Amino acid sequence: MSKPLPRRADLRLIVQLVPPGGRVLDVGCGDGTLLQTLETEKQVDGHGIEIRNHRVEACMRKGLSVIQGDADTDLPDFPDRSFDYIILSQALQNMHRPREVLDQLLRIGQRAIVSFPNLGHWRARLTLLCRGRMPIVETSDTPRTWYDTPNIHLCTIRDFLLMCETLGIIVEEGHAVGRDGSLRRLGKVAAWDTLWTHQAVYVLTRP
């Protein structure tokens, strides 16, 4: 019997983007909701890495193959091309070295699916312009202020795409996630796309 899809729109989209079967690594897998859904819906050989011990325990109670580790330091331990898909959902902005992490994702996986909040969204710009305060970037069910957030490297869509370009990463497809959970494809990003995209999801690969 199929389990309900995750509540977060970016996770529901990722389930659609991952093909059936194959070997998947979920980096920063949290309580394993996405990983469990992929195993149930797509019959993947799923594995995860998560830094918080209580979340690793939650994954293990679900019967998931998850290890405790830090993506900033432990990804180099994985062999080259050991997975078909690597997933990094709403975690890139939490990394101390996001450029190095992204580079590692495309070393150990054939493809990477990355989702992140877009600081170029019009609400974020308006908050900073009119109120002179850092916007509260909603990446979970419990939005936090700037002094109580794990986000340390927020970026815009344009920033992310430029980083991919400098690393020689190919963007196969992009998707915009609205604040209401709506989805649309992203082509060549224009200012309009940047303004109205709350979160972005990209499928990446290397030649």
C-alpha positions in Angstrom: 0.0 0.0 0.0 1.4 3.4 -1.0 2.2 5.9 1.7 1.0 9.5 1.5 3.4 11.8 -0.4 5.4 14.3 1.7 3.7 17.6 2.6 6.5 19.8 1.2 6.0 20.7 -2.5 9.7 20.4 -3.3 9.8 16.8 -1.9 6.7 15.8 -3.9 8.4 17.1 -7.0 11.6 15.2 -6.2 9.6 12.0 -5.9 8.4 12.7 -9.5 11.9 13.4 -10.8 13.6 10.3 -9.5 13.1 7.3 -11.9 12.1 3.9 -10.6 14.9 1.6 -9.4 18.4 2.8 -9.2 20.6 3.7 -6.2 19.8 6.9 -4.3 21.6 8.8 -1.6 19.6 11.4 0.4 22.1 13.9 1.9 20.6 15.5 5.0 17.7 13.1 5.0 16.1 14.3 8.2 13.6 11.8 9.6 13.6 9.8 6.3 10.2 10.9 5.0 11.5 11.4 1.4 13.7 8.4 1.5 10.9 6.1 2.7 8.6 7.5 0.0 11.1 6.9 -2.7 11.6 3.3 -1.6 7.8 2.7 -1.5 6.8 4.6 -4.6 9.9 4.2 -6.8 11.5 1.0 -5.4 14.9 2.6 -5.2 17.9 1.2 -3.3 17.8 4.1 -0.8 20.5 5.3 1.5 20.9 8.4 3.7 23.3 10.5 5.6 22.1 12.8 8.5 24.0 14.8 11.0 21.5 14.8 13.9 21.5 11.6 16.0 17.8 11.6 16.9 16.8 11.9 13.2 19.1 9.0 12.4 17.3 6.9 15.0 14.0 7.9 13.5 15.2 6.7 10.1 16.4 3.4 11.6 13.0 2.8 13.3 11.5 3.0 9.8 14.0 0.4 8.5 16.0 2.8 6.4 19.7 2.5 5.6 21.0 5.8 7.1 24.3 6.7 8.7 25.2 9.6 10.9 27.6 12.0 9.2 28.3 15.6 8.2 28.0 16.4 4.5 30.6 19.2 4.8 33.3 16.7 5.8 32.1 13.1 5.1 31.1 13.1 1.4 34.7 12.6 0.2 34.6 9.1 1.8 32.0 7.9 -0.8 33.5 6.3 -4.0 33.1 8.0 -7.4 29.8 7.3 -9.2 28.5 5.1 -6.5 24.9 6.3 -6.8 22.6 7.1 -9.7 20.9 10.1 -7.9 22.1 12.2 -5.0 19.4 14.4 -3.3 20.1 17.5 -1.3 16.8 19.1 -0.4 16.7 22.4 1.4 20.2 21.8 2.9 22.7 23.5 0.6 22.3 26.8 2.4 23.1 25.1 5.7 26.5 24.0 4.5 29.8 25.7 5.5 31.3 24.9 2.1 28.4 24.7 -0.4 30.6 24.9 -3.4 32.7 21.9 -2.3 29.5 20.0 -1.3 28.0 20.5 -4.7 31.2 19.4 -6.4 31.1 16.2 -4.3 27.5 15.5 -5.2 28.4 15.3 -8.8 31.5 13.2 -8.1 29.7 10.4 -6.3 26.4 10.5 -8.2 25.5 10.4 -11.9 22.9 13.1 -11.2 22.0 15.4 -8.3 18.7 16.9 -7.4 19.1 20.1 -5.4 16.4 22.3 -3.9 17.0 25.5 -2.0 15.2 28.7 -1.0 15.5 31.7 -3.4 16.6 34.8 -1.6 15.8 36.8 -4.7 12.0 36.2 -4.2 10.1 39.5 -4.1 9.0 39.1 -0.5 12.6 38.7 0.7 13.6 41.8 -1.3 10.7 43.8 -0.1 11.3 42.9 3.6 14.9 44.0 3.3 14.0 47.2 1.4 11.1 48.4 3.4 11.8 47.1 6.9 15.5 47.0 6.8 15.5 43.5 8.3 16.7 40.1 7.1 13.8 38.1 5.7 12.6 34.9 7.5 13.4 32.2 4.9 10.8 29.5 5.3 12.5 26.1 4.6 10.6 24.1 7.2 7.3 24.0 9.1 8.9 26.3 11.7 10.4 29.4 10.1 13.2 31.0 12.2 14.6 34.5 12.5 18.2 35.3 11.4 19.8 34.6 14.8 18.1 31.2 15.2 18.4 29.6 11.8 20.7 27.0 10.4 20.9 28.9 7.1 24.4 30.3 6.7 24.8 30.6 2.9 21.6 31.9 1.4 21.6 32.6 -2.4 19.5 33.6 -5.3 18.8 31.5 -8.3 21.3 33.5 -10.3 24.0 32.9 -7.7 23.3 29.1 -7.8 23.5 28.9 -11.6 26.7 30.9 -11.6 28.2 28.5 -9.1 27.2 25.5 -11.3 28.8 27.2 -14.3 32.1 27.7 -12.5 32.1 24.0 -11.5 31.4 22.8 -15.0 28.0 21.4 -14.0 25.2 21.0 -16.5 21.7 22.0 -15.5 19.4 19.4 -17.1 16.1 20.9 -15.8 14.8 23.4 -13.3 11.6 23.9 -11.5 10.1 26.8 -9.6 8.1 26.2 -6.4 5.7 28.9 -5.4 4.7 29.9 -1.8 1.4 28.1 -2.4 3.1 24.9 -3.5 2.5 25.5 -7.2 5.1 24.2 -9.7 6.3 25.4 -13.0 9.3 24.7 -15.2 12.3 27.1 -15.3 14.0 27.8 -18.5 16.7 30.4 -18.9 16.2 32.3 -15.8 14.9 35.9 -16.2 14.3 38.5 -13.6 10.7 37.6 -13.5 11.4 34.0 -12.6 13.8 35.1 -9.9 11.2 37.4 -8.4 8.4 34.9 -8.3 10.2 31.7 -7.4 10.0 30.9 -3.6 12.1 27.7 -3.9 14.0 26.2 -6.8 14.7 22.6 -7.7 17.4 21.6 -10.2 18.5 18.4 -11.8 22.3 18.5 -12.3 24.9 16.4 -14.0 28.4 16.5 -15.4 29.7 15.6 -18.9 
